[in-house]
């Protein structure tokens, strides 16, 4: 059977060269994605169309031969399944009906999995169509990040509405995060059962939290997800990505139970080396280096490989690839990483 290299790193092995995939690798920077997106109608229609979602997931694998494919979907399919009227508009991002404290109790009574069946069908198709050696990643949003959108009804630069909600309604916030954690665990288990080899939990807004709030709102709910998934699927491989968490990542792996932790580009490589002593790390090239290309790209890649290439590493960006990135720079990145020798 073909070896899925990324899974070996999640088991703690050091591979040379390290496996590579890129957050948002299926996206607007690719002309073939833009063509498929036009066929779909709305963005959510694309997420819920197994044929088209499979196609866009496969596009970067065909073009670049990356070591992993990540399911094409969105973290906000959970609030959509909770009937929050989620919409995406060009230039404005997502919007939905903001929640009230009184709404929270009803969420635990909703069975979201039937609504998400198209996602599981996409996972099944992907595992059937991907090369055997390619790892298939599923994912969900972390409860805190999903909650920030549900509370405000849209994205905000500093998540002030959610932070205020947490201070003014601590019990309601705890209930909301616990409910989202339980729903997310069910969602991840269903993805694993459909064929995902590993899953990633995206906490894109962890960086706005202070120390005690990070413990309550970021660590505790992610630990709840991982414990729930592992109680049902003991061998599940899980990556946790808490963007912007900085020094709070020091014991994030141990507290959450994640196999690997994703690092954003602001994490110093010296600190990343310390984190790597505890297990696999993933990251952490600045996505702007993908736009700049040339020397900036080469130097960024080399610095990460030099600092982290002697331990268990999954090479990735420190956040999603941006629409301005030149696909040729992805080719250059893959070739440079694949040429690395210890």
ROVEX-341994 format. One record per residue (C-alpha): residue number from 1; residue in three letters; chain; x, y, z. Coordinates in nm, 3 decimals, decimal comma, always signed. Layout:
[NUM ALA A [X Y Z]]
...
***
This chain:
[1 UNK A [+0,000 +0,000 +0,000]]
[2 UNK A [+0,117 +0,352 -0,080]]
[3 UNK A [+0,262 +0,544 +0,215]]
[4 UNK A [+0,076 +0,856 +0,325]]
[5 UNK A [+0,374 +1,058 +0,440]]
[6 UNK A [+0,180 +1,316 +0,634]]
[7 UNK A [+0,033 +1,046 +0,857]]
[8 UNK A [+0,384 +0,922 +0,939]]
[9 UNK A [+0,473 +1,272 +1,064]]
[10 UNK A [+0,154 +1,280 +1,271]]
[11 UNK A [+0,285 +0,961 +1,431]]
[12 UNK A [+0,597 +1,157 +1,532]]
[13 UNK A [+0,839 +1,058 +1,254]]
[14 UNK A [+1,085 +1,300 +1,097]]
[15 UNK A [+1,078 +1,277 +0,717]]
[16 UNK A [+1,315 +1,436 +0,468]]
[17 UNK A [+1,183 +1,619 +0,280]]
[18 UNK A [+0,883 +1,696 +0,498]]
[19 UNK A [+0,532 +1,649 +0,357]]
[20 UNK A [+0,366 +1,964 +0,232]]
[21 UNK A [+0,017 +2,103 +0,187]]
[22 UNK A [-0,113 +2,460 +0,196]]
[23 UNK A [-0,409 +2,609 +0,375]]
[24 UNK A [-0,663 +2,734 +0,117]]
[25 UNK A [-0,468 +2,548 -0,153]]
[26 UNK A [-0,797 +2,506 -0,342]]
[27 UNK A [-0,898 +2,866 -0,395]]
[28 UNK A [-0,922 +3,187 -0,591]]
[29 UNK A [-0,556 +3,207 -0,691]]
[30 UNK A [-0,616 +2,914 -0,930]]
[31 UNK A [-0,785 +2,990 -1,263]]
[32 UNK A [-0,941 +2,644 -1,269]]
[33 UNK A [-1,103 +2,715 -0,930]]
[34 UNK A [-1,252 +3,041 -1,057]]
[35 UNK A [-1,406 +2,857 -1,352]]
[36 UNK A [-1,562 +2,591 -1,128]]
[37 UNK A [-1,683 +2,855 -0,882]]
[38 UNK A [-1,881 +3,023 -1,162]]
[39 UNK A [-2,064 +2,698 -1,232]]
[40 UNK A [-2,169 +2,655 -0,872]]
[41 UNK A [-2,383 +2,962 -0,810]]
[42 UNK A [-2,323 +3,073 -0,451]]
[43 UNK A [-2,020 +2,984 -0,241]]
[44 UNK A [-2,234 +2,765 -0,014]]
[45 UNK A [-2,379 +2,593 -0,320]]
[46 UNK A [-2,021 +2,499 -0,410]]
[47 UNK A [-1,959 +2,363 -0,059]]
[48 UNK A [-2,274 +2,149 -0,077]]
[49 UNK A [-2,221 +2,019 -0,432]]
[50 UNK A [-2,020 +1,695 -0,398]]
[51 UNK A [-1,923 +1,685 -0,765]]
[52 UNK A [-1,791 +2,042 -0,776]]
[53 UNK A [-1,643 +2,036 -0,422]]
[54 UNK A [-1,454 +1,720 -0,516]]
[55 UNK A [-1,328 +1,885 -0,833]]
[56 UNK A [-1,191 +2,196 -0,660]]
[57 UNK A [-1,030 +1,985 -0,385]]
[58 UNK A [-0,849 +1,781 -0,650]]
[59 UNK A [-0,730 +2,079 -0,855]]
[60 UNK A [-0,419 +2,165 -0,650]]
[61 UNK A [-0,332 +1,796 -0,617]]
[62 UNK A [-0,334 +1,756 -0,996]]
[63 UNK A [-0,137 +2,075 -1,048]]
[64 UNK A [+0,122 +2,052 -0,769]]
[65 UNK A [+0,125 +1,694 -0,641]]
[66 UNK A [+0,091 +1,802 -0,278]]
[67 UNK A [+0,108 +1,542 -0,002]]
[68 UNK A [-0,240 +1,617 +0,132]]
[69 UNK A [-0,576 +1,733 +0,005]]
[70 UNK A [-0,806 +1,919 +0,240]]
[71 UNK A [-1,179 +1,888 +0,195]]
[72 UNK A [-1,325 +2,194 +0,023]]
[73 UNK A [-1,590 +2,334 +0,254]]
[74 UNK A [-1,618 +2,615 +0,510]]
[75 UNK A [-1,616 +2,639 +0,888]]
[76 UNK A [-1,957 +2,812 +0,877]]
[77 UNK A [-2,149 +2,511 +0,750]]
[78 UNK A [-2,212 +2,438 +1,121]]
[79 UNK A [-2,406 +2,763 +1,186]]
[80 UNK A [-2,573 +2,712 +0,848]]
[81 UNK A [-2,689 +2,369 +0,966]]
[82 UNK A [-2,815 +2,543 +1,283]]
[83 UNK A [-3,044 +2,752 +1,059]]
[84 UNK A [-2,866 +3,085 +1,107]]
[85 UNK A [-2,928 +3,189 +0,742]]
[86 UNK A [-2,561 +3,202 +0,645]]
[87 UNK A [-2,474 +3,394 +0,328]]
[88 UNK A [-2,147 +3,490 +0,158]]
[89 UNK A [-2,122 +3,806 -0,051]]
[90 UNK A [-1,828 +3,915 -0,267]]
[91 UNK A [-1,612 +4,171 -0,089]]
[92 UNK A [-1,813 +4,154 +0,236]]
[93 UNK A [-1,757 +3,800 +0,355]]
[94 UNK A [-2,001 +3,588 +0,555]]
[95 UNK A [-2,315 +3,711 +0,727]]
[96 UNK A [-2,583 +3,536 +0,930]]
[97 UNK A [-2,858 +3,602 +1,183]]
[98 UNK A [-2,681 +3,701 +1,508]]
[99 UNK A [-2,772 +3,493 +1,810]]
[100 UNK A [-2,930 +3,593 +2,140]]
[101 UNK A [-2,868 +3,420 +2,473]]
[102 UNK A [-3,216 +3,269 +2,443]]
[103 UNK A [-3,122 +3,093 +2,117]]
[104 UNK A [-2,841 +2,882 +2,263]]
[105 UNK A [-3,044 +2,615 +2,441]]
[106 UNK A [-3,213 +2,514 +2,114]]
[107 UNK A [-2,887 +2,435 +1,933]]
[108 UNK A [-2,820 +2,114 +2,122]]
[109 UNK A [-3,155 +1,979 +2,000]]
[110 UNK A [-3,067 +2,019 +1,630]]
[111 UNK A [-2,932 +1,717 +1,440]]
[112 UNK A [-2,695 +1,889 +1,197]]
[113 UNK A [-2,563 +1,575 +1,027]]
[114 UNK A [-2,846 +1,531 +0,773]]
[115 UNK A [-2,788 +1,888 +0,651]]
[116 UNK A [-2,417 +1,808 +0,613]]
[117 UNK A [-2,459 +1,484 +0,418]]
[118 UNK A [-2,328 +1,647 +0,096]]
[119 UNK A [-1,999 +1,716 +0,279]]
[120 UNK A [-1,964 +1,350 +0,375]]
[121 UNK A [-2,042 +1,247 +0,018]]
[122 UNK A [-1,759 +1,477 -0,098]]
[123 UNK A [-1,519 +1,308 +0,146]]
[124 UNK A [-1,618 +0,964 +0,014]]
[125 UNK A [-1,565 +1,072 -0,346]]
[126 UNK A [-1,231 +1,228 -0,265]]
[127 UNK A [-1,094 +0,919 -0,096]]
[128 UNK A [-1,197 +0,717 -0,400]]
[129 UNK A [-1,042 +0,960 -0,651]]
[130 UNK A [-0,726 +1,080 -0,475]]
[131 UNK A [-0,393 +0,905 -0,534]]
[132 UNK A [-0,343 +0,638 -0,268]]
[133 UNK A [-0,037 +0,818 -0,129]]
[134 UNK A [-0,225 +1,147 -0,075]]
[135 UNK A [-0,353 +1,213 +0,277]]
[136 UNK A [-0,712 +1,336 +0,292]]
[137 UNK A [-0,777 +1,598 +0,559]]
[138 UNK A [-1,117 +1,688 +0,698]]
[139 UNK A [-1,173 +1,988 +0,921]]
[140 UNK A [-1,399 +2,204 +1,132]]
[141 UNK A [-1,385 +2,547 +1,286]]
[142 UNK A [-1,300 +2,567 +1,654]]
[143 UNK A [-1,599 +2,658 +1,872]]
[144 UNK A [-1,458 +3,000 +1,967]]
[145 UNK A [-1,401 +3,104 +1,606]]
[146 UNK A [-1,741 +2,978 +1,492]]
[147 UNK A [-1,903 +3,151 +1,790]]
[148 UNK A [-1,747 +3,487 +1,698]]
[149 UNK A [-1,940 +3,486 +1,370]]
[150 UNK A [-2,261 +3,358 +1,529]]
[151 UNK A [-2,257 +3,629 +1,797]]
[152 UNK A [-2,172 +3,925 +1,574]]
[153 UNK A [-2,359 +3,796 +1,269]]
[154 UNK A [-2,053 +3,873 +1,055]]
[155 UNK A [-1,676 +3,897 +1,072]]
[156 UNK A [-1,518 +4,178 +1,275]]
[157 UNK A [-1,153 +4,287 +1,298]]
[158 UNK A [-1,112 +4,229 +1,674]]
[159 UNK A [-1,412 +4,011 +1,765]]
[160 UNK A [-1,528 +4,270 +2,020]]
[161 UNK A [-1,892 +4,148 +2,012]]
[162 UNK A [-1,792 +3,792 +2,107]]
[163 UNK A [-1,545 +3,906 +2,370]]
[164 UNK A [-1,811 +4,130 +2,528]]
[165 UNK A [-2,060 +3,845 +2,513]]
[166 UNK A [-1,811 +3,628 +2,701]]
[167 UNK A [-1,769 +3,888 +2,976]]
[168 UNK A [-2,139 +3,977 +3,005]]
[169 UNK A [-2,281 +3,625 +2,967]]
[170 UNK A [-2,011 +3,383 +3,084]]
[171 UNK A [-2,250 +3,094 +3,150]]
[172 UNK A [-2,421 +3,135 +2,811]]
[173 UNK A [-2,082 +3,150 +2,639]]
[174 UNK A [-1,968 +2,832 +2,812]]
[175 UNK A [-2,291 +2,659 +2,705]]
[176 UNK A [-2,255 +2,782 +2,345]]
[177 UNK A [-1,894 +2,666 +2,317]]
[178 UNK A [-1,970 +2,327 +2,473]]
[179 UNK A [-2,262 +2,274 +2,234]]
[180 UNK A [-2,053 +2,374 +1,933]]
[181 UNK A [-1,776 +2,141 +2,053]]
[182 UNK A [-2,017 +1,847 +2,072]]
[183 UNK A [-2,164 +1,923 +1,728]]
[184 UNK A [-1,813 +1,965 +1,582]]
[185 UNK A [-1,699 +1,633 +1,728]]
[186 UNK A [-1,995 +1,456 +1,564]]
[187 UNK A [-1,910 +1,633 +1,238]]
[188 UNK A [-1,544 +1,524 +1,251]]
[189 UNK A [-1,630 +1,165 +1,337]]
[190 UNK A [-1,862 +1,155 +1,035]]
[191 UNK A [-1,581 +1,290 +0,814]]
[192 UNK A [-1,341 +1,025 +0,946]]
[193 UNK A [-1,601 +0,755 +0,883]]
[194 UNK A [-1,648 +0,885 +0,528]]
[195 UNK A [-1,274 +0,848 +0,455]]
[196 UNK A [-1,077 +1,140 +0,605]]
[197 UNK A [-0,732 +1,024 +0,722]]
[198 UNK A [-0,686 +1,311 +0,966]]
[199 UNK A [-0,867 +1,630 +1,062]]
[200 UNK A [-0,770 +1,987 +1,147]]
[201 UNK A [-0,944 +2,222 +1,390]]
[202 UNK A [-0,914 +2,585 +1,281]]
[203 UNK A [-0,919 +2,845 +1,560]]
[204 UNK A [-0,859 +3,143 +1,333]]
[205 UNK A [-0,950 +3,401 +1,601]]
[206 UNK A [-0,766 +3,256 +1,900]]
[207 UNK A [-0,519 +3,545 +1,887]]
[208 UNK A [-0,766 +3,806 +2,017]]
[209 UNK A [-0,802 +3,630 +2,353]]
[210 UNK A [-0,625 +3,712 +2,677]]
[211 UNK A [-0,465 +3,437 +2,884]]
[212 UNK A [-0,763 +3,333 +3,097]]
[213 UNK A [-1,008 +3,368 +2,807]]
[214 UNK A [-0,779 +3,156 +2,587]]
[215 UNK A [-0,799 +2,881 +2,848]]
[216 UNK A [-1,179 +2,897 +2,872]]
[217 UNK A [-1,276 +2,978 +2,515]]
[218 UNK A [-1,001 +2,819 +2,304]]
[219 UNK A [-0,833 +2,538 +2,498]]
[220 UNK A [-1,129 +2,386 +2,683]]
[221 UNK A [-1,365 +2,350 +2,382]]
[222 UNK A [-1,094 +2,207 +2,155]]
[223 UNK A [-0,997 +1,961 +2,428]]
[224 UNK A [-1,365 +1,864 +2,448]]
[225 UNK A [-1,379 +1,800 +2,072]]
[226 UNK A [-1,062 +1,590 +2,070]]
[227 UNK A [-1,164 +1,384 +2,373]]
[228 UNK A [-1,504 +1,317 +2,217]]
[229 UNK A [-1,361 +1,217 +1,879]]
[230 UNK A [-1,098 +0,991 +2,038]]
[231 UNK A [-1,353 +0,823 +2,264]]
[232 UNK A [-1,526 +0,700 +1,949]]
[233 UNK A [-1,235 +0,679 +1,703]]
[234 UNK A [-0,929 +0,610 +1,924]]
[235 UNK A [-0,678 +0,627 +1,639]]
[236 UNK A [-0,799 +0,963 +1,505]]
[237 UNK A [-0,519 +1,198 +1,396]]
[238 UNK A [-0,589 +1,563 +1,481]]
[239 UNK A [-0,409 +1,890 +1,403]]
[240 UNK A [-0,506 +2,197 +1,607]]
[241 UNK A [-0,432 +2,544 +1,467]]
[242 UNK A [-0,475 +2,840 +1,704]]
[243 UNK A [-0,378 +3,139 +1,492]]
[244 UNK A [-0,215 +3,427 +1,678]]
[245 UNK A [-0,191 +3,244 +2,010]]
[246 UNK A [+0,182 +3,314 +2,047]]
[247 UNK A [+0,327 +3,212 +2,383]]
[248 UNK A [-0,004 +3,054 +2,480]]
[249 UNK A [+0,087 +2,770 +2,245]]
[250 UNK A [+0,348 +2,654 +2,497]]
[251 UNK A [+0,121 +2,386 +2,647]]
[252 UNK A [-0,162 +2,394 +2,391]]
[253 UNK A [-0,078 +2,048 +2,255]]
[254 UNK A [-0,067 +1,887 +2,599]]
[255 UNK A [-0,389 +2,051 +2,717]]
[256 UNK A [-0,593 +1,982 +2,402]]
[257 UNK A [-0,453 +1,639 +2,316]]
[258 UNK A [-0,376 +1,734 +1,954]]
[259 UNK A [-0,124 +1,522 +1,762]]
[260 UNK A [+0,023 +1,826 +1,588]]
[261 UNK A [-0,009 +2,200 +1,629]]
[262 UNK A [-0,028 +2,447 +1,344]]
[263 UNK A [+0,184 +2,761 +1,371]]
[264 UNK A [+0,115 +3,097 +1,212]]
[265 UNK A [+0,398 +3,300 +1,061]]
[266 UNK A [+0,436 +3,525 +1,367]]
[267 UNK A [+0,562 +3,231 +1,577]]
[268 UNK A [+0,942 +3,271 +1,607]]
[269 UNK A [+1,129 +2,971 +1,473]]
[270 UNK A [+1,326 +2,945 +1,797]]
[271 UNK A [+0,995 +2,902 +1,985]]
[272 UNK A [+0,873 +2,662 +1,715]]
[273 UNK A [+1,180 +2,446 +1,784]]
[274 UNK A [+1,080 +2,426 +2,151]]
[275 UNK A [+0,724 +2,331 +2,055]]
[276 UNK A [+0,857 +2,066 +1,817]]
[277 UNK A [+1,028 +1,889 +2,107]]
[278 UNK A [+0,680 +1,793 +2,222]]
[279 UNK A [+0,567 +1,657 +1,885]]
[280 UNK A [+0,491 +1,747 +1,523]]
[281 UNK A [+0,447 +2,107 +1,417]]
[282 UNK A [+0,290 +2,245 +1,100]]
[283 UNK A [+0,368 +2,571 +0,926]]
[284 UNK A [+0,459 +2,844 +0,909]]
[285 UNK A [+0,553 +3,045 +0,598]]
[286 UNK A [+0,409 +3,397 +0,575]]
[287 UNK A [+0,146 +3,388 +0,294]]
[288 UNK A [+0,279 +3,724 +0,172]]
[289 UNK A [+0,603 +3,552 +0,074]]
[290 UNK A [+0,391 +3,350 -0,169]]
[291 UNK A [+0,281 +3,677 -0,325]]
[292 UNK A [+0,629 +3,833 -0,324]]
[293 UNK A [+0,802 +3,529 -0,473]]
[294 UNK A [+1,171 +3,543 -0,562]]
[295 UNK A [+1,426 +3,586 -0,287]]
[296 UNK A [+1,165 +3,652 -0,018]]
[297 UNK A [+1,002 +3,318 -0,090]]
[298 UNK A [+1,328 +3,123 -0,103]]
[299 UNK A [+1,460 +3,273 +0,220]]
[300 UNK A [+1,137 +3,206 +0,407]]
[301 UNK A [+1,127 +2,842 +0,296]]
[302 UNK A [+1,493 +2,784 +0,379]]
[303 UNK A [+1,466 +2,937 +0,726]]
[304 UNK A [+1,180 +2,703 +0,820]]
[305 UNK A [+1,351 +2,394 +0,680]]
[306 UNK A [+1,678 +2,481 +0,856]]
[307 UNK A [+1,506 +2,542 +1,191]]
[308 UNK A [+1,246 +2,265 +1,185]]
[309 UNK A [+1,360 +2,014 +0,923]]
[310 UNK A [+1,541 +1,798 +1,181]]
[311 UNK A [+1,218 +1,714 +1,362]]
[312 UNK A [+0,863 +1,612 +1,278]]
[313 UNK A [+0,741 +1,885 +1,041]]
[314 UNK A [+0,450 +1,933 +0,803]]
[315 UNK A [+0,545 +2,221 +0,575]]
[316 UNK A [+0,261 +2,469 +0,530]]
[317 UNK A [+0,181 +2,836 +0,529]]
[318 UNK A [+0,110 +3,022 +0,852]]
[319 UNK A [-0,244 +3,088 +0,723]]
[320 UNK A [-0,434 +3,052 +0,398]]
[321 UNK A [-0,285 +3,123 +0,057]]
[322 UNK A [-0,421 +3,456 -0,072]]
[323 UNK A [-0,593 +3,524 -0,406]]
[324 UNK A [-0,297 +3,740 -0,519]]
[325 UNK A [-0,051 +3,449 -0,504]]
[326 UNK A [+0,097 +3,336 -0,835]]
[327 UNK A [+0,044 +2,961 -0,889]]
[328 UNK A [+0,401 +2,950 -1,023]]
[329 UNK A [+0,523 +3,043 -0,676]]
[330 UNK A [+0,346 +2,735 -0,538]]
[331 UNK A [+0,535 +2,521 -0,791]]
[332 UNK A [+0,861 +2,686 -0,682]]
[333 UNK A [+0,779 +2,629 -0,315]]
[334 UNK A [+0,698 +2,260 -0,367]]
[335 UNK A [+1,018 +2,206 -0,566]]
[336 UNK A [+1,231 +2,383 -0,305]]
[337 UNK A [+1,082 +2,189 -0,014]]
[338 UNK A [+1,112 +1,862 -0,203]]
[339 UNK A [+1,478 +1,938 -0,272]]
[340 UNK A [+1,559 +1,974 +0,099]]
[341 UNK A [+1,823 +1,739 +0,237]]
[342 UNK A [+1,934 +1,708 +0,599]]
***
